[in-house]
Every structure is written in structure tokens, then in C-alpha cells.
Amino acid sequence: MVSVMLAGLATAAVLPAEAQDAPIETLFRNVRVFDGQSDHLSAPTNVAIKGNVITAIGPTAKAGSGATVIDGRGRTLMPGLIDVHVHMTFSALSQADLLESSLTPQSAEAAAAVQAKAMLLRGFTAVRDMGGPIFGLKAGIDAGKYQGPRIWPSGAVISQTSGHGDFRLPNERSRRFFGKPARAEELGATFIADGRDEVLTATRENLRFGASQIKLMAGGGSSSDYDPIDVTQYLPEELSAAVAAAEDWGTYVAVHAYTPRAVQRALEAGVKSIEHGQLLDEATMEMIADRGAWLSLQNLPPPLASDAPDRVEKKMMVREGSDKAWAMARQYHVKLAWGTDFLFRPQENDQQNAYILKLKQWFMPAEILKQVTHDNAQLLALSGLRAPYQGKLGVVEVGALADLILVNGDPIANLDLIADPARNFAAVMKDGRFYKQEGK
């Protein structure tokens, strides 16, 4: 597994031949811009791009004689969509797939690559991967082997024994006592780490392979077998060890947690991003706001008919808490980020855009668009120098990276346009290059 990861890292350092050519120039002419922050579109204007950067915006903005010119015809140019809670590998495979003895890191990567391309064509130009085998896929995308979004990788999730990331099968025994890593550990899905020293090592291993942030499991989960949803995971000193190691590398720790006790313990340890939080009370939500931490919240899909009864009960508890959590987060002015957290159901991945519309019960369309572009980009920026791509995302402004979508219509007036990217996204650009272009 280590050799596979190192090979992926080596590939990422080699630029494709076209990257060494003269910068590509593009001019979007006669477009109305959603800049990522405003509550209205601009007047008709032009947007010029050189290489991967927006160089000019305005009615007189021009590009060189060899530039590709796109006639916007008054349509909307907006930032690429950002999903800050994905699992690129776990969402590409079912649980049955993951249990197959024939599954290898290479076959898992190939399945994830197919879904990564589809995600990019849906307009998602950047994502934060919150746990699982990812470094090979990310290296392949960066090197041009695959098509997909920019990825902020966490690497293997870090979990205590019996925690939300303890994916061992019933016949797999503890590595500490019996010396053999679990299959999920060998696949790069998880580190089962107990005690300060093991948490430090697991954190540093992920940083060594290029993690842009660290993901710990700090509470029970709805998709795991061993941990009730109410339990608190990791002792304060274990959480603090991960936070210190991440901060030494200029980045931060995010934790999976639903309950007040788990979230409060994580915040006291210095955790900067709470993933989920659907079961929080007002005091804890206020604590998140006071600490300036992020709440990365989702609307989870309903359980499957095939799910075990205990999983159905846990998933319904989380789903029922969503409405209260979104409303409280808005009330206390918490830094809010949006993500999907799809797991083990690849047949549902094409609903990713439609899940943005679920925010309409709490926010206006312009607020939603801001959340899935500008605001989510602010959370990505929390990785600092550990961010794998330096530059400004989530906005359409001079100097920003050219991750853009051309929309057939006005998504502020009709947010539903976002939910049908095949019909309504005329162009998708990432890093100044078209991956979808009208007529091609």
C-alpha cells in the first residue's frame, strides 16, 4: 500500500506536457456574473481568463487574438460548485463491493475515478474528501490521468477501537494484541489508533502523504456497527495530540460528531471543523459560534429498506435533527459549510446537485449559492499552506482561479436550474480548462 501511495505522489509532481505550453486564453462575452457573494447578478459584461486565472472583468475586457471566445448570450457565469464533505472512494462503491476479497487499491481507485469525472461534469470543481483511500486518485487527477474536481484530501480516517472508523469484520481482531492490521487499514480507509502516541503517528502519517486536513471520529455514527450514536469517542488528550500535530503543519482537525458532549470536547481540544452536528443543543451551537469554528452540515439521504434495524433507527435520529440544526446554526451565526456525505450508494451520486435544493427551507437562493461557492471555499482555505492548490476559489473576480460554470438562466431567480446540470450547465471550466463546453 505504501508503494502505491508513493507512486501516486511521484506522479503528481510531473506536469502534463500541455501545462508547459503557452497559457490558454478564454473570453466569456456578454455574461451576467454571480460573483459568489452578491444577492444579484451583474449587468451584462465580459470575463477574460489567461492560463488558470481571471485577468479582467468588464464590458471592455478582452483576450488575445488566439483566445477561445464564448458567447454567453446573457447567461450566468458563476463559480464552480464546492462540496466540503465527500468520500470519493466510499461513495463510488457499495458496502458489498468493499467486502469483496478481490477489491484492490487499484480497482477502488478506478471506480472512484469514474465517479470523479461525473462529479466534475455536474459542476463540482472542488471537494474536500473527509476520509478514505484518496491519494492515488487525487494524484491521477492532478497529473491529467483522470478527470475530476480539485481534492482536499484527509487520508484515512482516524478512529479509536470500537469507534466510527473501526471497520473491522467480526473475524478481525485487534492489531495491538494480535499484530495484524485490519483489511480496511491496509486499503487506506482507516487508522485504528488508541492513545496519544498512536493518534500522533496516524495524524503524521496522513500529513506525510499530503493530507490537507485531518479527520478524527469523535462520536458515534449511523453507518457503523460497533458504536451507538450517543457515545463520545477519544479522550481530551488524544484529540489535543491530533490538533497539536496538525497545527504544527499549519492545518487543522475536523471531527465526525453529532452530540453536545462530543462536540464540546472537540472544541475544547482546539478542533476547527465539526462534521455533522445534527443532534446539538443551543448551548453547544453557541459555543461553536463563540470559538469561531465551522459547522459542516448535511442533509442525509433516507435509510435503505435493506439497512439493519439499528442503522435505520440511528439514521432517522440524525435526519430528524437536521431541521433544528440548520435553524440554530443560522440563529447563532455559525460559520456554515455544506456537503453531501454520500456513502456506499453510487447509484445515488447523480443527486448531488439536487441536495443543494434542500437548503431552500432555511435560506434564500442567493444565500445558498454563496454557501456552496464562496463560503465553502473559505473552509477549504483553512488548510493554509497545506492546501494542495494555492489561489482564490469560490468567487468570480480578478485574480481568482478560473473554476467556472456557465448556466442557462439565472440561478438566483430559479435555483432549480442547479439541480439539472446536464441540461442547464452549458460549460464547466476547472483551472482555466474546459471539461464541458457547449457544442463539443
C-alpha positions in Angstrom: 0.0 0.0 0.0 2.8 2.4 0.9 4.4 1.8 -2.5 1.1 2.6 -4.3 0.8 5.8 -2.3 4.4 6.9 -3.0 3.9 6.1 -6.7 0.9 8.4 -6.7 2.8 11.2 -5.1 5.6 10.9 -7.6 3.1 11.1 -10.5 1.6 14.3 -9.0 4.9 16.1 -9.4 5.1 15.5 -13.1 3.3 18.2 -15.1 1.5 17.1 -18.3 3.1 18.3 -21.5 0.3 20.8 -22.3 0.9 22.5 -18.9 4.3 23.6 -20.3 2.8 25.3 -23.4 1.8 29.0 -23.7 -1.1 29.9 -21.4 -4.6 29.3 -22.8 -6.8 32.4 -23.1 -10.6 32.4 -22.9 -13.1 35.3 -23.1 -16.7 34.9 -21.9 -18.6 37.6 -23.7 -22.0 39.0 -22.7 -22.5 37.1 -19.5 -24.2 38.1 -16.2 -21.9 37.3 -13.3 -22.8 35.7 -9.9 -19.6 36.6 -8.1 -20.1 34.2 -5.2 -21.2 36.8 -2.7 -23.8 39.2 -4.1 -27.6 38.7 -3.9 -28.0 39.7 -7.6 -26.3 39.1 -11.0 -24.2 41.8 -12.6 -25.2 43.7 -15.7 -24.0 42.0 -19.0 -20.2 42.0 -19.0 -17.1 40.2 -20.3 -14.8 37.9 -18.3 -11.2 37.3 -19.6 -9.0 34.4 -18.5 -5.3 33.7 -19.1 -4.0 30.4 -18.1 -5.9 29.5 -14.9 -6.6 33.0 -13.6 -9.3 35.5 -14.2 -7.5 38.6 -15.6 -10.2 41.1 -16.4 -14.0 41.7 -15.8 -15.9 44.4 -17.5 -17.7 45.5 -20.7 -14.3 46.2 -22.4 -12.4 43.2 -21.1 -10.6 41.5 -23.9 -8.3 38.5 -24.6 -5.6 37.8 -27.1 -6.2 37.1 -30.8 -5.9 33.3 -30.2 -8.4 33.2 -27.4 -11.4 31.0 -27.3 -14.5 33.3 -27.2 -17.7 32.0 -25.6 -20.8 34.0 -26.4 -22.7 34.0 -23.2 -25.9 35.4 -24.7 -26.8 36.9 -21.3 -26.5 33.7 -19.4 -25.0 33.4 -15.9 -21.3 32.8 -15.2 -20.7 31.7 -11.7 -18.0 30.0 -9.6 -17.7 26.2 -9.7 -19.7 24.3 -7.0 -17.8 23.1 -3.9 -18.8 20.1 -1.7 -16.9 20.1 1.5 -17.9 16.6 2.8 -17.4 13.9 0.2 -15.9 10.4 0.3 -14.7 9.9 -3.2 -13.9 6.2 -2.8 -16.7 5.2 -0.3 -19.3 6.9 -2.5 -18.1 5.0 -5.6 -18.5 1.6 -4.0 -21.3 -0.3 -2.2 -20.7 -2.0 1.1 -20.8 -5.3 -0.8 -18.1 -4.0 -3.2 -15.9 -3.0 -0.3 -16.2 -6.5 1.3 -15.2 -8.3 -1.9 -12.0 -10.2 -1.5 -11.0 -9.2 -5.0 -11.0 -5.4 -4.2 -7.6 -3.8 -4.5 -6.4 -0.2 -4.1 -6.2 -0.1 -7.9 -9.7 -1.3 -8.5 -11.1 1.0 -5.8 -9.3 4.0 -7.4 -10.6 3.1 -10.9 -14.2 3.1 -9.6 -13.7 6.4 -7.8 -12.2 7.9 -11.0 -15.4 7.2 -12.9 -17.5 9.0 -10.3 -14.9 11.8 -10.1 -15.4 12.6 -13.8 -19.2 12.6 -13.4 -18.9 14.9 -10.4 -16.8 17.4 -12.3 -19.3 17.4 -15.2 -22.0 18.2 -12.6 -20.2 21.4 -11.9 -18.3 20.5 -8.7 -14.8 21.8 -9.4 -13.5 21.4 -5.8 -14.3 19.0 -2.9 -12.9 18.2 0.5 -12.6 14.4 0.9 -13.3 13.6 4.5 -11.8 10.1 4.8 -10.8 7.1 2.8 -8.3 6.0 0.2 -7.7 9.2 -1.8 -4.1 10.0 -2.5 -3.8 7.9 -5.7 -7.0 9.3 -7.2 -6.0 12.9 -6.4 -2.5 12.4 -7.9 -4.1 10.9 -11.0 -6.5 13.9 -11.4 -3.7 16.4 -10.9 -1.5 14.7 -13.4 -4.2 14.5 -16.1 -4.7 10.7 -15.9 -8.2 11.2 -14.7 -10.8 14.0 -14.9 -12.3 15.2 -11.6 -12.5 18.1 -9.2 -9.7 19.5 -7.1 -9.5 17.4 -4.0 -8.6 18.5 -0.5 -7.6 15.1 1.0 -7.9 13.9 4.6 -6.5 10.5 4.0 -7.5 7.5 6.2 -10.0 8.4 8.9 -8.5 8.2 12.4 -10.7 6.2 14.9 -10.4 4.7 18.3 -11.1 1.0 18.7 -14.8 0.5 18.6 -15.2 4.0 17.1 -17.0 5.2 14.0 -14.0 4.3 11.8 -13.5 0.8 13.2 -14.5 -1.0 10.0 -13.2 -4.5 11.1 -15.2 -7.5 10.2 -16.3 -9.7 13.1 -13.4 -12.1 12.5 -10.7 -9.4 12.5 -9.0 -9.0 15.9 -7.2 -6.0 17.4 -3.9 -5.1 15.7 -2.4 -4.1 19.0 -3.0 -7.5 20.6 -2.7 -9.8 17.6 -0.4 -7.9 15.3 -2.3 -7.9 12.0 -3.8 -4.7 10.5 -7.4 -4.8 9.5 -8.2 -5.0 5.8 -9.7 -1.5 5.9 -6.4 -0.2 7.3 -4.4 -2.0 4.5 -6.7 -0.4 1.9 -6.0 3.1 3.4 -9.6 3.6 4.6 -8.8 4.0 8.3 -6.3 4.1 11.1 -7.5 2.4 14.3 -5.4 4.4 16.8 -5.7 4.4 20.6 -3.7 6.6 23.0 -1.8 9.8 22.4 1.1 8.2 20.7 -0.9 6.2 18.1 -3.1 9.2 17.3 0.1 11.3 16.8 1.5 8.7 14.4 -1.7 8.3 12.5 -2.0 12.1 12.1 1.6 12.4 10.9 1.2 9.5 8.5 -1.7 11.3 6.8 0.3 14.6 6.7 3.3 12.7 5.2 1.2 11.6 2.3 -0.3 15.1 1.7 -3.4 15.4 3.8 -4.7 19.0 3.7 -6.7 18.5 7.0 -7.0 15.7 9.5 -10.3 13.8 10.2 -10.9 12.1 13.5 -14.0 10.2 14.7 -15.2 11.9 17.9 -18.6 10.3 18.3 -20.9 7.5 17.3 -22.2 7.1 13.8 -25.2 5.9 11.8 -23.4 3.8 9.3 -21.1 1.8 11.6 -21.8 -1.3 13.6 -20.0 -1.0 16.9 -20.8 2.4 18.2 -24.1 3.7 19.4 -24.8 7.2 18.1 -24.8 8.8 21.6 -21.2 7.7 22.6 -18.3 10.1 22.9 -15.0 9.0 21.3 -11.4 9.9 22.0 -10.2 11.3 25.3 -9.3 15.0 25.5 -5.6 14.3 25.4 -6.0 12.2 22.3 -7.9 14.9 20.5 -5.4 17.5 21.7 -2.5 15.5 20.3 -4.0 15.4 16.8 -4.8 19.1 17.0 -1.2 19.9 18.0 0.3 17.8 15.3 -2.0 19.3 12.6 -1.3 22.9 13.8 2.5 22.2 13.7 1.9 21.6 9.9 -0.2 24.7 9.6 -3.6 23.0 9.2 -6.5 21.8 11.3 -8.5 18.9 12.6 -12.1 18.1 11.7 -14.2 15.7 13.7 -17.2 13.5 13.0 -19.6 14.2 15.9 -23.3 14.6 16.5 -23.9 15.2 20.2 -23.2 18.1 22.5 -20.8 16.2 24.7 -18.7 15.0 21.7 -18.7 18.4 20.1 -17.9 20.3 23.3 -14.9 18.0 24.0 -13.6 18.5 20.5 -13.9 22.3 20.6 -12.1 22.4 23.9 -9.3 20.4 22.3 -9.0 23.0 19.5 -10.8 21.3 16.7 -11.8 23.8 13.9 -14.5 22.0 12.0 -17.4 19.9 13.2 -18.7 17.5 10.7 -22.5 16.8 11.1 -23.8 18.1 14.5 -27.5 17.3 13.8 -28.1 16.4 17.5 -26.7 19.6 19.0 -28.4 21.8 21.6 -28.4 25.6 21.7 -25.6 25.9 24.2 -23.2 23.8 22.0 -24.2 25.7 18.8 -23.5 29.0 20.6 -20.1 27.5 21.7 -19.2 26.7 18.0 -20.0 30.3 17.1 -18.0 31.7 20.0 -15.0 29.6 19.2 -15.1 30.7 15.5 -15.2 27.0 14.4 -17.0 25.7 11.3 -20.1 23.5 11.2 -20.0 21.4 8.1 -23.6 20.3 7.9 -25.5 17.9 5.6 -29.0 16.6 4.7 -28.6 12.9 4.8 -30.5 10.5 2.5 -33.1 8.2 3.9 -32.2 4.7 5.1 -32.5 1.8 2.6 -35.0 -0.9 3.1 -32.1 -3.3 3.3 -30.5 -1.5 6.2 -30.4 -3.3 9.6 -33.0 -2.0 12.1 -30.4 -0.4 14.4 -28.9 1.5 11.5 -32.4 2.7 10.4 -33.0 3.9 13.9 -29.7 5.8 14.0 -30.1 7.3 10.6 -33.7 8.5 11.3 -32.5 10.2 14.5 -29.9 12.2 12.6 -32.3 13.1 9.7 -34.9 14.3 12.2 -32.3 16.5 13.9 -31.3 18.3 10.6 -34.1 20.9 10.6 -33.3 22.1 14.1 -29.5 22.1 13.5 -29.8 24.2 10.3 -32.1 26.7 12.0 -30.0 27.0 15.1 -26.8 27.4 13.1 -28.4 30.3 11.3 -29.7 31.8 14.6 -26.3 31.8 16.2 -24.4 33.0 13.1 -22.2 29.9 13.0 -19.8 29.6 10.1 -21.7 27.1 8.0 -20.5 24.9 5.2 -22.4 22.5 3.1 -21.7 18.9 1.9 -23.4 15.7 0.9 -21.6 12.8 2.7 -22.9 10.2 0.3 -21.7 6.7 1.3 -21.9 3.3 -0.3 -24.7 4.1 -2.7 -23.1 5.0 -6.1 -26.4 4.8 -7.8 -27.5 8.0 -6.0 -24.4 10.1 -6.7 -26.2 11.9 -9.5 -28.5 13.5 -6.9 -25.6 15.6 -5.6 -26.8 18.8 -7.2 -30.4 18.2 -6.1 -29.4 18.1 -2.5 -28.4 21.7 -2.7 -32.1 22.5 -3.2 -32.9 21.0 0.3 -31.4 24.2 1.7 -34.3 26.2 0.4 -36.3 25.7 3.6 -33.8 27.7 5.5 -32.1 30.1 3.1 -32.8 32.3 0.1 -31.4 31.2 -3.3 -28.5 33.8 -3.3 -27.5 32.7 0.2 -27.5 29.1 -0.9 -25.3 29.8 -3.9 -22.9 31.8 -1.7 -22.7 28.8 0.7 -21.9 26.3 -2.0 -19.3 28.5 -3.6 -17.7 31.4 -1.6 -18.4 30.1 2.0 -17.3 26.5 1.3 -14.1 28.0 -0.3 -13.4 29.7 3.0 -13.4 26.4 4.8 -11.0 25.0 2.1 -8.7 27.9 2.7 -8.4 26.9 6.4 -5.8 24.4 5.3 -3.4 27.3 4.7 -0.1 26.2 3.0 -1.2 22.5 3.2 -3.9 23.3 0.7 -3.0 21.4 -2.5 -3.9 24.3 -4.8 -2.9 27.9 -4.0 -5.2 30.6 -5.2 -8.7 32.0 -4.6 -11.7 29.9 -5.2 -15.5 30.3 -4.8 -15.6 33.8 -6.4 -15.6 35.4 -9.9 -13.2 38.3 -9.5 -9.9 39.4 -11.0 -7.1 37.3 -9.7 -9.3 34.3 -8.7 -8.7 30.8 -10.1 -10.8 30.1 -13.2 -13.2 27.4 -11.9 -16.4 28.4 -13.5 -19.9 27.3 -14.7 -21.9 28.9 -17.5 -25.6 28.4 -16.6 -28.5 28.5 -19.0 -30.6 31.0 -17.0 -30.5 32.9 -13.7 -29.9 30.5 -10.7 -30.8 33.3 -8.2 -34.3 33.6 -9.8 -34.6 29.9 -10.3 -32.3 27.8 -8.1 -33.8 24.6 -9.5 -31.5 25.1 -12.6 -28.6 23.9 -10.4 -30.3 20.5 -9.9 -30.1 19.6 -13.7 -26.5 20.2 -14.7 -26.8 18.0 -17.9 -29.4 20.4 -19.3 -28.5 23.7 -17.6 -24.7 23.8 -17.4 -23.5 25.0 -20.9 -19.9 24.9 -19.8 -17.8 23.7 -16.9 -14.2 25.0 -16.5 -11.6 24.0 -14.0 -8.2 25.6 -13.7 -8.8 27.6 -16.9 -9.6 24.4 -19.0 -13.0 23.3 -20.3 -14.3 19.9 -19.3 -17.7 20.6 -20.7 -18.3 23.0 -23.5 -21.5 23.7 -25.4 -21.4 22.1 -28.9 -18.4 19.9 -28.1 
